[in-house]
Structures are given as structure tokens and as C-alpha cells.
Amino acid sequence: MPEERGLYKKMKVGEQAMYLAQLKGLSAHEARQKIDYWFNRFEITSWANKKIEELSKGMQQKVQFISTVMHQPKLLILDEPFSGLDPINSQLIQDEIFQLAKSGTTIIFSTHRMEQVEEICDHIVLVNKGRKVLDGPVKQIRQDFKHHLFRVSLAEMPNPAQMATHHFTIVKQHENGYTVKINEFSKTNDILSHFIHHGIQVTYFEEILPTIHEVFIQQVKLTDMEAVAAN
């Protein structure tokens, strides 16, 4: 499924879906069943007699997605599939992508939106200027690039003397807590134990992992610096 819509603009939506379904090996009967299902699923039955050129970009994107998946491909390549879609329709297509993956379809997903990568992908390859800079499972990559930062929210703010510790360093103070960096040889529980020892209630505790967007920027900067040094 290309980013730019590969649809025949003068054809009607229903005719185009039927043509593409049969082109992909479905019989006329099978194609009609699939079209009825997907058109109902995406609430576009009323568009069947409209020409593609009469539709908005978001509507065209929905038609293109349906035409791409209704024959249940074993391999699906999506290039910016959410282009032109509002949040509701983006979520609809995202749900269908998850369902296709569960049913056994292998999906290759190309996007510049790193937040979509985190939401959708299990394994990623980050590419900069045509070169691979990083690849691996999303969860593992975020773990590999973490900076040992934690967000702690407290029922009451401690006094300066209560914050003296060798277990962590304060990175930032918030209205009701801190962002802290755990020090070498200390453990996560040492942060909690510190506040419990001083009788301060911890209301929220979370490890702060880098986003894929942050990892990508960091790696691109590193590879660019290495390229400059090599020259």
C-alpha cells in the first residue's frame, strides 16, 4: 500500500474494489462478500457509486486500505498508511492492522512517525540517509538506551536534609516530586526505600524510558559525527 494513493480516479468506489479484488485472485462471489464486509466495517457502503476523485484524501485512503487487505495477503507492506486520516479513522485502521497481524499476516510498516512505531511495531529498523543505523525489538531498544531515570511523585515534599543520599541524583524537581537518576551500584528499590525510611509516602513511581524518536535522533547524530570524523 503506497503512501500516494494507487487508485483509478475516474472509477467508482464499488467497481474499483471489485476489479482489484478479482485482480488479486478472488472470484466475483468472494469479492462481493469481502466488499460487503469491509464496506460495512468502514461505514462506506454509501460511497459505492461515488468516483474516487469525488472523495477526500482520508476517504480515498480508507478505500485503498480495503483494496489492499481484502484478499487477506500473507505479506503486507504499508507506506504511511495513516496519511490524510483523522484520529478516529487512524485508530480504525490501526485496529485492523493488529487483527491482520494476529491472523498471521506479516506486516512491513514504513513511517516517519516514531510514536506510531512504538504503538504498532514489534521489531524495527531505523534508516538514515539510506543506511541502517539500528535494528531490534522495540522494547529491547528502549531498554538498551535508557538513562536510568525515574519519576517519583510524593504525598509531601521532603526537606533538603531528607534528600541527602548516595543512591540517586536529582535531575529535576516537580511540583509534587522529582525526576532522579539512580547512581552506580544502587538498585531501583533503593529509591523507594529512601523515601519510606523518611516516612514520605510515594504516590507514583515510574522508570522513564527513551522514546524511539529520542533513540533515533541520538543515533543519527552519532552516525553523522562518525561520518564527519572519518572524513
GROMACS elastic network, one bead per residue, 0.5 to 0.9 nm:
[ bonds ]
;  ai    aj funct       b0    kb
    1     4     6  0.85249   500
    1     5     6  0.79936   500
    1     6     6  0.79086   500
    1    64     6  0.73758   500
    1    65     6  0.70803   500
    1    68     6  0.63195   500
    1    76     6  0.77455   500
    1    77     6  0.60406   500
    1    79     6  0.60388   500
    1    80     6  0.84868   500
    1    81     6  0.72541   500
    2     5     6  0.63328   500
    2     6     6  0.68962   500
    2    77     6  0.81841   500
    2    78     6  0.65091   500
    2    79     6  0.51255   500
    2    80     6  0.74199   500
    2    81     6  0.76995   500
    3     6     6  0.85513   500
    3    61     6  0.89948   500
    3    78     6  0.78237   500
    3    79     6  0.50344   500
    3    80     6  0.52402   500
    3    81     6  0.64666   500
    3    82     6  0.87200   500
    3    83     6  0.70895   500
    4    79     6  0.86965   500
    4    80     6  0.88820   500
    4    83     6  0.88411   500
    5     8     6  0.89355   500
    5    57     6  0.86447   500
    5    60     6  0.72681   500
    5    61     6  0.68717   500
    5    64     6  0.67721   500
    6    64     6  0.73152   500
    7    10     6  0.89321   500
    7    11     6  0.84087   500
    7    16     6  0.78706   500
    7    52     6  0.73845   500
    7    60     6  0.80994   500
    7    63     6  0.86397   500
    7    64     6  0.69820   500
    8    11     6  0.56418   500
    8    12     6  0.85347   500
    8    16     6  0.73867   500
    8    51     6  0.88307   500
    8    52     6  0.69355   500
    8    53     6  0.84189   500
    9    12     6  0.79659   500
    9    51     6  0.65141   500
    9    54     6  0.82938   500
   10    51     6  0.57232   500
   10    52     6  0.62830   500
   10    53     6  0.64555   500
   10    54     6  0.89910   500
   11    14     6  0.84363   500
   11    15     6  0.66143   500
   11    16     6  0.60286   500
   11    50     6  0.82158   500
   11    51     6  0.53630   500
   11    52     6  0.62711   500
   11    53     6  0.83696   500
   12    15     6  0.53053   500
   12    16     6  0.60185   500
   12    17     6  0.85909   500
   12    47     6  0.84212   500
   12    48     6  0.65384   500
   12    49     6  0.53719   500
   12    50     6  0.51842   500
   12    52     6  0.60568   500
   12    53     6  0.88972   500
   13    16     6  0.52133   500
   13    17     6  0.61950   500
   13    18     6  0.86782   500
   13    47     6  0.65203   500
   13    49     6  0.61442   500
   13    50     6  0.59162   500
   13    51     6  0.59081   500
   13    52     6  0.60253   500
   13    60     6  0.89855   500
   13    63     6  0.73023   500
   14    17     6  0.52087   500
   14    18     6  0.62261   500
   14    19     6  0.86161   500
   14    35     6  0.78963   500
   14    45     6  0.85646   500
   14    47     6  0.77137   500
   14    49     6  0.63127   500
   14    50     6  0.81157   500
   14    51     6  0.89563   500
   15    18     6  0.51429   500
   15    19     6  0.60871   500
   15    20     6  0.86290   500
   15    48     6  0.76558   500
   15    49     6  0.80681   500
   16    19     6  0.50525   500
   16    20     6  0.60957   500
   16    21     6  0.84070   500
   16    52     6  0.87675   500
   16    67     6  0.82869   500
   17    20     6  0.52988   500
   17    21     6  0.59929   500
   17    22     6  0.86024   500
   17    31     6  0.82058   500
   17    35     6  0.69266   500
   17    48     6  0.89991   500
   17    63     6  0.77635   500
   17    64     6  0.86796   500
   17    66     6  0.78783   500
   17    67     6  0.57421   500
   18    21     6  0.51631   500
   18    22     6  0.62174   500
   18    23     6  0.84765   500
   18    28     6  0.74805   500
   18    31     6  0.60916   500
   18    32     6  0.70617   500
   18    35     6  0.73602   500
   18    67     6  0.86654   500
   19    22     6  0.53730   500
   19    23     6  0.60645   500
   19    24     6  0.87283   500
   19    31     6  0.88105   500
   20    24     6  0.62692   500
   20    25     6  0.89133   500
   20    67     6  0.64193   500
   20    68     6  0.84262   500
   21    24     6  0.51986   500
   21    25     6  0.67282   500
   21    26     6  0.56927   500
   21    27     6  0.80685   500
   21    28     6  0.83180   500
   21    30     6  0.86513   500
   21    31     6  0.56779   500
   21    32     6  0.88524   500
   21    34     6  0.85275   500
   21    35     6  0.84876   500
   21    67     6  0.67991   500
   21    68     6  0.86291   500
   21    70     6  0.71582   500
   21    71     6  0.66229   500
   22    25     6  0.50946   500
   22    27     6  0.59464   500
   22    28     6  0.66368   500
   22    30     6  0.87531   500
   22    31     6  0.66202   500
   23    26     6  0.72982   500
   24    71     6  0.68425   500
   25    71     6  0.78202   500
   26    29     6  0.79213   500
   26    30     6  0.57114   500
   26    31     6  0.56066   500
   26    71     6  0.69842   500
   27    30     6  0.51057   500
   27    31     6  0.59142   500
   27    32     6  0.84930   500
   28    31     6  0.50549   500
   28    32     6  0.61376   500
   28    33     6  0.87225   500
   29    32     6  0.52162   500
   29    33     6  0.64063   500
   29    34     6  0.87684   500
   30    33     6  0.51988   500
   30    34     6  0.62424   500
   30    35     6  0.85809   500
   31    34     6  0.51184   500
   31    35     6  0.59798   500
   31    36     6  0.84969   500
   31    70     6  0.82224   500
   31    71     6  0.82226   500
   32    35     6  0.50762   500
   32    36     6  0.60498   500
   32    37     6  0.85334   500
   33    36     6  0.52386   500
   33    37     6  0.62178   500
   33    38     6  0.87028   500
   34    37     6  0.51085   500
   34    38     6  0.61006   500
   34    39     6  0.83441   500
   34    70     6  0.61036   500
   34    71     6  0.78394   500
   35    38     6  0.52536   500
   35    39     6  0.57486   500
   35    40     6  0.82610   500
   35    66     6  0.81722   500
   35    67     6  0.87196   500
   35    70     6  0.74866   500
   36    39     6  0.53074   500
   36    40     6  0.60617   500
   36    41     6  0.84301   500
   36    45     6  0.76816   500
   37    40     6  0.53534   500
   37    41     6  0.60438   500
   37    42     6  0.87107   500
   38    42     6  0.60432   500
   38    43     6  0.81575   500
   38    44     6  0.84264   500
   38    45     6  0.88514   500
   38    66     6  0.65546   500
   38    70     6  0.74063   500
   39    42     6  0.52575   500
   39    43     6  0.56935   500
   39    44     6  0.50326   500
   39    45     6  0.51061   500
   39    46     6  0.86956   500
   39    47     6  0.87918   500
   39    48     6  0.85055   500
   39    63     6  0.86513   500
   39    66     6  0.80411   500
   40    44     6  0.64223   500
   40    45     6  0.60475   500
   41    44     6  0.79927   500
   42    45     6  0.81766   500
   42    62     6  0.75838   500
   42    63     6  0.89894   500
   42    66     6  0.86429   500
   42    89     6  0.85745   500
   42    92     6  0.79752   500
   42    93     6  0.89935   500
   43    46     6  0.78218   500
   43    47     6  0.89208   500
   44    47     6  0.53074   500
   44    48     6  0.72376   500
   44    59     6  0.85407   500
   44    62     6  0.87324   500
   44    63     6  0.85023   500
   45    48     6  0.56715   500
   45    49     6  0.89313   500
   46    49     6  0.74310   500
   46    50     6  0.82678   500
   47    50     6  0.52203   500
   47    51     6  0.82827   500
   47    55     6  0.85817   500
   48    51     6  0.82361   500
   50    53     6  0.83111   500
   50    54     6  0.65230   500
   50    55     6  0.76302   500
   51    54     6  0.53946   500
   51    55     6  0.72012   500
   52    55     6  0.54857   500
   52    56     6  0.85329   500
   52    59     6  0.86866   500
   52    60     6  0.66157   500
   52    63     6  0.86821   500
   53    56     6  0.78983   500
   53    60     6  0.83933   500
   55    58     6  0.79125   500
   55    59     6  0.56754   500
   55    60     6  0.60061   500
   56    59     6  0.51537   500
   56    60     6  0.61802   500
   56    61     6  0.85788   500
   56    84     6  0.85044   500
   57    60     6  0.50633   500
   57    61     6  0.61288   500
   57    62     6  0.87848   500
   57    83     6  0.82003   500
   57    84     6  0.55256   500
   57    85     6  0.76625   500
   58    61     6  0.50147   500
   58    62     6  0.64544   500
   58    63     6  0.88504   500
   58    82     6  0.84461   500
   58    83     6  0.73997   500
   58    86     6  0.73793   500
   58    89     6  0.82347   500
   59    62     6  0.51973   500
   59    63     6  0.64412   500
   59    64     6  0.86849   500
   59    84     6  0.84065   500
   59    85     6  0.79473   500
   60    63     6  0.50825   500
   60    64     6  0.61012   500
   60    65     6  0.85840   500
   60    84     6  0.88084   500
   61    65     6  0.61030   500
   61    66     6  0.86364   500
   61    81     6  0.74894   500
   61    82     6  0.77208   500
   61    83     6  0.73905   500
   61    84     6  0.71209   500
   61    85     6  0.74073   500
   62    65     6  0.50985   500
   62    66     6  0.62525   500
   62    67     6  0.86183   500
   62    85     6  0.83643   500
   62    89     6  0.81211   500
   62    93     6  0.80366   500
   63    66     6  0.52044   500
   63    67     6  0.61712   500
   63    68     6  0.85991   500
   64    67     6  0.50789   500
   64    68     6  0.61397   500
   64    69     6  0.88396   500
   65    68     6  0.50456   500
   65    69     6  0.63500   500
   65    70     6  0.85064   500
   65    81     6  0.76214   500
   65    93     6  0.79897   500
   66    69     6  0.54196   500
   66    70     6  0.57477   500
   67    70     6  0.59179   500
   67    71     6  0.81010   500
   68    71     6  0.75017   500
   68    72     6  0.84413   500
   68    73     6  0.81893   500
   68    76     6  0.81392   500
   69    72     6  0.53317   500
   69    73     6  0.63399   500
   69    76     6  0.78297   500
   69   100     6  0.85365   500
   70    73     6  0.78988   500
   72    75     6  0.88144   500
   72    76     6  0.89827   500
   72   100     6  0.79067   500
   72   105     6  0.76673   500
   73    76     6  0.62717   500
   73   100     6  0.89749   500
   73   105     6  0.65217   500
   73   106     6  0.85308   500
   74   104     6  0.70494   500
   74   106     6  0.60520   500
   74   107     6  0.84283   500
   75   105     6  0.56909   500
   75   107     6  0.59587   500
   75   108     6  0.78285   500
   76   105     6  0.68786   500
   76   106     6  0.61575   500
   76   108     6  0.62342   500
   76   109     6  0.82976   500
   77   106     6  0.85040   500
   77   107     6  0.58477   500
   77   109     6  0.60203   500
   77   110     6  0.77987   500
   78    81     6  0.58086   500
   78   107     6  0.74155   500
   78   108     6  0.61986   500
   78   110     6  0.60672   500
   78   111     6  0.85221   500
   79    82     6  0.87483   500
   79   108     6  0.84588   500
   79   109     6  0.61667   500
   79   111     6  0.63480   500
   80    83     6  0.57565   500
   80   109     6  0.76321   500
   80   110     6  0.60158   500
   80   111     6  0.51283   500
   80   112     6  0.78007   500
   80   113     6  0.85898   500
   81    84     6  0.87349   500
   81    85     6  0.87109   500
   81    90     6  0.85144   500
   81    93     6  0.82152   500
   81   109     6  0.83726   500
   81   110     6  0.84495   500
   81   111     6  0.82635   500
   82    85     6  0.54937   500
   82    86     6  0.83193   500
   82    89     6  0.82873   500
   82    90     6  0.56643   500
   82    93     6  0.77338   500
   82    94     6  0.84575   500
   83    86     6  0.88562   500
   83    90     6  0.86502   500
   84    90     6  0.89840   500
   85    88     6  0.79310   500
   85    89     6  0.58451   500
   85    90     6  0.56340   500
   86    89     6  0.55580   500
   86    90     6  0.59945   500
   86    91     6  0.86360   500
   87    91     6  0.61106   500
   87    92     6  0.86150   500
   88    91     6  0.52361   500
   88    92     6  0.63277   500
   88    93     6  0.89037   500
   89    93     6  0.62328   500
   89    94     6  0.84174   500
   90    93     6  0.53240   500
   90    94     6  0.60604   500
   90    95     6  0.86112   500
   91    95     6  0.60692   500
   91    96     6  0.86099   500
   92    95     6  0.52513   500
   92    96     6  0.64504   500
   92    97     6  0.88116   500
   93    96     6  0.50097   500
   93    97     6  0.61881   500
   93    98     6  0.87295   500
   94    97     6  0.50115   500
   94    98     6  0.63783   500
   94    99     6  0.86932   500
   94   120     6  0.76620   500
   95    98     6  0.51868   500
   95    99     6  0.62889   500
   95   100     6  0.87312   500
   96   100     6  0.60999   500
   96   101     6  0.85559   500
   97   100     6  0.51186   500
   97   101     6  0.62469   500
   97   102     6  0.86820   500
   97   107     6  0.81686   500
   97   120     6  0.83289   500
   98   101     6  0.51129   500
   98   102     6  0.62472   500
   98   103     6  0.87251   500
   98   120     6  0.75648   500
   99   102     6  0.50529   500
   99   103     6  0.62535   500
   99   104     6  0.88536   500
   99   105     6  0.89449   500
  100   103     6  0.50940   500
  100   104     6  0.65465   500
  100   105     6  0.55281   500
  100   106     6  0.82409   500
  100   107     6  0.83563   500
  101   104     6  0.52794   500
  101   106     6  0.62954   500
  101   107     6  0.68503   500
  102   105     6  0.72916   500
  108   121     6  0.89179   500
  109   117     6  0.83348   500
  109   120     6  0.87139   500
  109   121     6  0.78026   500
  110   117     6  0.88290   500
  111   114     6  0.74176   500
  111   116     6  0.77713   500
  111   117     6  0.75587   500
  112   115     6  0.89950   500
  112   116     6  0.85435   500
  112   117     6  0.85751   500
  113   116     6  0.55126   500
  113   117     6  0.67519   500
  113   213     6  0.82018   500
  114   118     6  0.65457   500
  114   119     6  0.88150   500
  114   211     6  0.80690   500
  114   212     6  0.59535   500
  114   213     6  0.52023   500
  114   214     6  0.89862   500
  114   216     6  0.85270   500
  115   118     6  0.52527   500
  115   119     6  0.63998   500
  115   120     6  0.87415   500
  115   211     6  0.78658   500
  115   212     6  0.73253   500
  115   213     6  0.71930   500
  116   119     6  0.50395   500
  116   120     6  0.59399   500
  116   121     6  0.78653   500
  117   120     6  0.53907   500
  117   121     6  0.52646   500
  117   122     6  0.84192   500
  117   124     6  0.77272   500
  117   138     6  0.82663   500
  117   212     6  0.75974   500
  118   121     6  0.60244   500
  118   122     6  0.80286   500
  118   138     6  0.68233   500
  118   139     6  0.85639   500
  118   211     6  0.78747   500
  118   212     6  0.67875   500
  119   122     6  0.88138   500
  121   124     6  0.66847   500
  121   137     6  0.84162   500
  121   138     6  0.70773   500
  122   136     6  0.85668   500
  122   137     6  0.56608   500
  122   138     6  0.56800   500
  122   139     6  0.77436   500
  123   135     6  0.73888   500
  123   136     6  0.54285   500
  123   138     6  0.55101   500
  123   139     6  0.85656   500
  124   134     6  0.80812   500
  124   135     6  0.54659   500
  124   136     6  0.56620   500
  124   137     6  0.62469   500
  124   138     6  0.63406   500
  125   132     6  0.68135   500
  125   133     6  0.77031   500
  125   134     6  0.58410   500
  125   136     6  0.67893   500
  126   131     6  0.84100   500
  126   132     6  0.58525   500
  126   133     6  0.56822   500
  126   134     6  0.52078   500
  126   135     6  0.61573   500
  126   216     6  0.69771   500
  127   130     6  0.59792   500
  127   131     6  0.53153   500
  127   133     6  0.56970   500
  127   134     6  0.73576   500
  127   135     6  0.89448   500
  127   216     6  0.88560   500
  127   220     6  0.88545   500
  128   131     6  0.53132   500
  128   132     6  0.64249   500
  128   133     6  0.66209   500
  128   216     6  0.89299   500
  128   220     6  0.67305   500
  128   223     6  0.89105   500
  129   132     6  0.84571   500
  132   135     6  0.75810   500
  133   216     6  0.84028   500
  133   219     6  0.67019   500
  133   220     6  0.72433   500
  133   223     6  0.74046   500
  134   141     6  0.87916   500
  134   216     6  0.83192   500
  134   219     6  0.77264   500
  135   138     6  0.85709   500
  135   141     6  0.80202   500
  136   139     6  0.86442   500
  136   140     6  0.70906   500
  136   141     6  0.64073   500
  137   140     6  0.53140   500
  137   141     6  0.61548   500
  137   142     6  0.87563   500
  138   141     6  0.52319   500
  138   142     6  0.63588   500
  138   143     6  0.87261   500
  138   212     6  0.77792   500
  139   142     6  0.53445   500
  139   143     6  0.63601   500
  139   144     6  0.87377   500
  140   143     6  0.50035   500
  140   144     6  0.60378   500
  140   145     6  0.87107   500
  141   145     6  0.63029   500
  141   146     6  0.86197   500
  141   212     6  0.80565   500
  141   215     6  0.82491   500
  142   145     6  0.54098   500
  142   146     6  0.61611   500
  142   209     6  0.60713   500
  142   210     6  0.58266   500
  142   211     6  0.67762   500
  142   212     6  0.68898   500
  142   215     6  0.76238   500
  143   146     6  0.52900   500
  143   147     6  0.89105   500
  143   209     6  0.68096   500
  143   210     6  0.80703   500
  144   147     6  0.89333   500
  145   209     6  0.78445   500
  145   210     6  0.68021   500
  145   215     6  0.69804   500
  146   149     6  0.75087   500
  146   208     6  0.76231   500
  146   209     6  0.53430   500
  146   210     6  0.58533   500
  147   181     6  0.75450   500
  147   182     6  0.89093   500
  147   208     6  0.80724   500
  147   209     6  0.74530   500
  147   210     6  0.78751   500
  148   180     6  0.83836   500
  148   181     6  0.56144   500
  148   182     6  0.58712   500
  148   183     6  0.83204   500
  148   207     6  0.73991   500
  148   208     6  0.74437   500
  148   209     6  0.79910   500
  149   171     6  0.84437   500
  149   179     6  0.67827   500
  149   180     6  0.56601   500
  149   182     6  0.65968   500
  149   206     6  0.87115   500
  149   207     6  0.60130   500
  149   208     6  0.53392   500
  149   209     6  0.74710   500
  150   178     6  0.81906   500
  150   179     6  0.56004   500
  150   180     6  0.53643   500
  150   181     6  0.63329   500
  150   182     6  0.77038   500
  150   188     6  0.87308   500
  150   191     6  0.89438   500
  150   205     6  0.71108   500
  150   206     6  0.55594   500
  150   208     6  0.52974   500
  150   209     6  0.86446   500
  151   177     6  0.76421   500
  151   178     6  0.59776   500
  151   180     6  0.65279   500
  151   204     6  0.76868   500
  151   205     6  0.57152   500
  151   206     6  0.52130   500
  151   207     6  0.63097   500
  151   208     6  0.66861   500
  152   176     6  0.84167   500
  152   177     6  0.54808   500
  152   178     6  0.53452   500
  152   179     6  0.62821   500
  152   180     6  0.76447   500
  152   191     6  0.88065   500
  152   192     6  0.87616   500
  152   202     6  0.70087   500
  152   203     6  0.77267   500
  152   204     6  0.57239   500
  152   206     6  0.67469   500
  152   207     6  0.89056   500
  153   156     6  0.87199   500
  153   157     6  0.89671   500
  153   174     6  0.83174   500
  153   175     6  0.87551   500
  153   176     6  0.55542   500
  153   178     6  0.66132   500
  153   179     6  0.88077   500
  153   201     6  0.87553   500
  153   202     6  0.59872   500
  153   203     6  0.54691   500
  153   205     6  0.64655   500
  154   157     6  0.63882   500
  154   158     6  0.86601   500
  154   176     6  0.57020   500
  154   177     6  0.53141   500
  154   178     6  0.84507   500
  154   195     6  0.87753   500
  154   200     6  0.69975   500
  154   201     6  0.57937   500
  154   203     6  0.52841   500
  154   204     6  0.69812   500
  154   205     6  0.89874   500
  155   176     6  0.72154   500
  155   177     6  0.84395   500
  155   200     6  0.69637   500
  155   201     6  0.53924   500
  155   202     6  0.63204   500
  155   203     6  0.61334   500
  156   176     6  0.69836   500
  156   177     6  0.81576   500
  156   200     6  0.67230   500
  156   201     6  0.72823   500
  156   202     6  0.87228   500
  157   175     6  0.85768   500
  157   176     6  0.64893   500
  157   177     6  0.66623   500
  157   200     6  0.79686   500
  158   161     6  0.79652   500
  158   162     6  0.58299   500
  158   163     6  0.68105   500
  158   195     6  0.86111   500
  158   198     6  0.84302   500
  158   200     6  0.73038   500
  159   162     6  0.54478   500
  159   163     6  0.68537   500
  160   163     6  0.52663   500
  160   164     6  0.69593   500
  161   164     6  0.55939   500
  162   165     6  0.81469   500
  162   194     6  0.86717   500
  162   195     6  0.82009   500
  162   198     6  0.67644   500
  163   170     6  0.87731   500
  163   194     6  0.83784   500
  163   195     6  0.84495   500
  165   168     6  0.65466   500
  165   169     6  0.79747   500
  165   194     6  0.78351   500
  166   169     6  0.76853   500
  166   183     6  0.72276   500
  166   186     6  0.84102   500
  167   181     6  0.87385   500
  167   182     6  0.61010   500
  167   183     6  0.54280   500
  167   184     6  0.79033   500
  167   185     6  0.81807   500
  167   186     6  0.55203   500
  167   187     6  0.78099   500
  167   190     6  0.64668   500
  167   191     6  0.68481   500
  167   194     6  0.83082   500
  168   180     6  0.62406   500
  168   181     6  0.54105   500
  168   184     6  0.85424   500
  168   186     6  0.77573   500
  168   190     6  0.84460   500
  168   191     6  0.70464   500
  169   179     6  0.87546   500
  169   180     6  0.54811   500
  169   181     6  0.51976   500
  169   182     6  0.64294   500
  169   183     6  0.68317   500
  170   173     6  0.72417   500
  170   178     6  0.67587   500
  170   179     6  0.62298   500
  170   181     6  0.64437   500
  170   182     6  0.88895   500
  171   178     6  0.74128   500
  171   179     6  0.54452   500
  171   180     6  0.51084   500
  171   181     6  0.65132   500
  172   177     6  0.88013   500
  172   178     6  0.56881   500
  172   179     6  0.50186   500
  172   180     6  0.69175   500
  173   176     6  0.80789   500
  173   177     6  0.61390   500
  173   179     6  0.63517   500
  173   180     6  0.86371   500
  174   177     6  0.50120   500
  174   178     6  0.53438   500
  174   179     6  0.75314   500
  175   178     6  0.81970   500
  177   202     6  0.89682   500
  179   208     6  0.88138   500
  180   191     6  0.87514   500
  182   185     6  0.86687   500
  182   186     6  0.65219   500
  182   187     6  0.72762   500
  182   188     6  0.72320   500
  182   190     6  0.86425   500
  182   191     6  0.76179   500
  183   186     6  0.56666   500
  183   187     6  0.82279   500
  184   187     6  0.83984   500
  186   189     6  0.84183   500
  186   190     6  0.64948   500
  186   191     6  0.85850   500
  187   190     6  0.53002   500
  187   191     6  0.74403   500
  188   191     6  0.57355   500
  188   192     6  0.73151   500
  188   207     6  0.89738   500
  189   192     6  0.52117   500
  189   193     6  0.60068   500
  189   194     6  0.85348   500
  190   194     6  0.60402   500
  190   195     6  0.89172   500
  191   194     6  0.53037   500
  191   195     6  0.69224   500
  191   196     6  0.89146   500
  192   195     6  0.55411   500
  192   196     6  0.62279   500
  192   197     6  0.85636   500
  192   202     6  0.74739   500
  192   205     6  0.84152   500
  193   196     6  0.50090   500
  193   197     6  0.58673   500
  193   198     6  0.86658   500
  194   197     6  0.52338   500
  194   198     6  0.66852   500
  194   199     6  0.89554   500
  194   200     6  0.88257   500
  195   198     6  0.52205   500
  195   199     6  0.63261   500
  195   200     6  0.51768   500
  195   201     6  0.70209   500
  195   202     6  0.71986   500
  196   200     6  0.56056   500
  196   201     6  0.66661   500
  196   202     6  0.77771   500
  197   200     6  0.75953   500
  198   201     6  0.89549   500
  202   205     6  0.71331   500
  210   213     6  0.80033   500
  210   214     6  0.60181   500
  210   215     6  0.65719   500
  211   214     6  0.51693   500
  211   215     6  0.63407   500
  211   216     6  0.86025   500
  212   216     6  0.59635   500
  212   217     6  0.85823   500
  213   216     6  0.51526   500
  213   217     6  0.63227   500
  213   218     6  0.86700   500
  214   217     6  0.52479   500
  214   218     6  0.61664   500
  214   219     6  0.86351   500
  215   218     6  0.51091   500
  215   219     6  0.61291   500
  215   220     6  0.85510   500
  216   219     6  0.52113   500
  216   220     6  0.60603   500
  216   221     6  0.85754   500
  217   220     6  0.51530   500
  217   221     6  0.61548   500
  217   222     6  0.85684   500
  218   221     6  0.53141   500
  218   222     6  0.62460   500
  218   223     6  0.87865   500
  219   223     6  0.61293   500
  219   224     6  0.84866   500
  220   223     6  0.52046   500
  220   224     6  0.60554   500
  220   225     6  0.85392   500
  221   224     6  0.51254   500
  221   225     6  0.61460   500
  221   226     6  0.86199   500
  222   225     6  0.51471   500
  222   226     6  0.61974   500
  222   227     6  0.86377   500
  223   227     6  0.61017   500
  223   228     6  0.86282   500
  224   227     6  0.50451   500
  224   228     6  0.62512   500
  224   229     6  0.86349   500
  225   228     6  0.51198   500
  225   229     6  0.61546   500
  225   230     6  0.85798   500
  226   229     6  0.50447   500
  226   230     6  0.60993   500
  226   231     6  0.87131   500
  227   230     6  0.50938   500
  227   231     6  0.64107   500
  228   231     6  0.52344   500
